Amino acid sequence: MEFVVLPDTPAGVALAARLRALGLGRVVEHASGRPWIVGDWPAGQVVSAAAGPRRLAVLGCALTSPEQLTRALERARTPRDLDALAGTLAGSFHLAASLDGEVRVQGSLSTARQVFHTTLDGQTLAADRPGPLVALTDAAVDAGTLAARLLAPWPPWPLAEQPCWEGVEALPLGHYLELRRDGTGRTVRWWSPPAPEIPLAEGARRVRAALADAVAARARQAADAPLSADLSGGMDSTSLSFLAAGHPGGLVTTRWEATDPADEDQLWARRACAAIPDAEHLVLPRDEAPSWFADLLDPDPDVEAPFAWIRTRARLAYQARRLAERGSTGHLTGHGGDELFLATPLALHTIARTHPWRAVRHLRAHRAMGRWRLGPALRALAADPSFAQWFAGSARALTAPPPEVSRRPDFGWGISPRMPTWATDHAVETARHLLRETARRRPGPLAPLRAQHANLQDVRLCGDTLRRVDRLTSRNGVAWHAPYVDDRVVEAALAIRLEDVALPDRYKPALAEAMRGTVPEANLGRASKSEYSAEAYASLRRHRAELLELTDDMQLSRLGLVNADALRTTLLALPPSSRSLMPLISTFACEVWLRSLAAAPAPPTPAAEPASAPAAPSASAPSTSPA
């Protein structure tokens, strides 16, 4: 699916003609007859309705119907009147409305469905990806944002959501884009995080209902075709597999053969598979499937931005092809469950202020598991920097040694990022400047509470990546769905009391309670989580030659951002800590992206507009292909 939303103005006619030259040939019209949504999408992925001069469309996967949308339209007089509908639909989708000359368009809270926008000749237009906007405006790569993408493990919000193209913006959390009658646009907040006040039992009931609806939306879209799902052995994928087990078209589960013989996931996956005997359980063999970091010399056709999961790009394509052979057109992934349900120590910062006596138990448990020293832990808890102050501190620490894993807890607003040791002074200072400028603007966090802010940042990072994964796998025949990052699931998880879900000695208590009676008790009782450092080291050694080739004539070096010799030294003598490998992933993601831009074909030259259309500048081919 790919689309652009246009304002209800005469200029939209000319813009639609230019978009058709880019291969976006399907058109949904405003009531005025002017083009409204121009794009390309598979059958069954758009539900729409009309009521007088008003139009409404839901693009993607949602539990809705034309009748429900019509009822909402009949009540709506302004874009704001659709808040209730947007806040109740289950699934993952974009919502677009045309109301008497005004337009509303929005994506999802997680960015799995994102809205990008730009202004051209006074007209604001929106799209589900930057590509068409880049082609229309001849936008250039934002070199400063690219330098920040080298940060590991990732740039902090809001830098992580800044598009890599000059003049292109992304919708912030909880906002929709409104296009006025004159074609200008503004962002409007419609959603805020819920207060975490719901007791665990009620919260778990809401989580279960939201997850069941999320899976039902995918099952309905799959119709009679098989639905496939991850079944790695972890609680997240296991829960989805059991929720999907009754799909009339059948269920195909997948898991990867482990590299590490000590990987516990395999044992737990086999137990879960035995409890779903009617499903086909597919084990993807290690000796046939691509390993991590495979095929990084191949350009990527999706050049929106550096791809955070570049290390598993070849594996994902292989998995999608295997599932397509079995008839699946939609796959459920468990990604997003960790981001929502894993206990975060940041919750202790809030609990210590709202329920100090309960905080004592939490602190004792965290100290026992993390081997925290009491003095540093208490001092960290007492510190209370604002989000802007924390951001400024992160700018100062870009080249400091990575924070300790244990012994000294950090209750800041997130993981303080670091630049790779092979980043040049120019790259470091560019990233530091961006962080400092952001801190000077004193941005508010995604949520008032640290734990919720961290949850939302992680959910949005996950959604951003899964949006790109879906494009990759869809090119290989299977759409990738992540029910955990659906709006209703995110809301339900965030609303549960922190003191009920933040105990480190209980593994994902909200999800475990939600799935009780659906997932076997033995699987819900799992208290461990596998780690994959063996896979990382084995794959880096296997593909060392190709990775070293990426350091020859590096695009990042040409831009003055990376010292290729220092990077080669790291590849030839891998660091002993797997945490030190994370900067390699962000660096290779940026390098592959730049090489893909250079290798991409130029977009077609748009056809001339009809003579009756207002004059508009021709879209000369940009120096890089649209994202």
Secondary structure, 3 states (H helix, E strand, C coil): CEEEECCCCCHHHHHHHHHHHCCCCEEEECCCCCEEEEEECCCCCEEEEEECCEEEEEEEEECCCHHHHHHHHHHCCCHHHHHHHHCCCCEEEEEEEEECCEEEEECCCCCCCCCEEEEECCEEEEECCCHHHHHHHCCCECHHHHHHCCCECCCCCCHHHCCCECCCEECCCCEEEEECCCCCEEEEECCCCCCCCECHHHHHHHHHHHHHHHHHHHHHHHCCCCEEEECCCCHHHHHHHHHHCCCCCCEEEEEECCCCCCCCHHHHHHHHHHCCCCCEEEEECCCCCCCCCCCCCCCCCCCCCCCCCHHHHHHHHHHHHHHHHCCCCEEECCCCHHHHHCCCCHHHHHHHHHCHHHHHHHHHHHHHHHCCCHHHHHHHHHCCCCHHHHHHHHHHCCCCCCCCCCCCCCCCCCCCCECCCCECHHHHHHHHHHHHHHHHCCCCCCCCCHHHHHHHHHHHHHHHHHHHHHHHHHCCCCEEECHHHCHHHHHHHHCECHHHHCCCCCCCHHHHHHCECCECHHHHCCCCCCCCHHHHHHHHHHCHHHHHHHCCCCHHHHCCCECHHHHHHHHHCCCCCHHHHHHHHHHHHHHHHHHHHHHCCCCCCCCCCCCCCCCCCCCCCCCCCCC
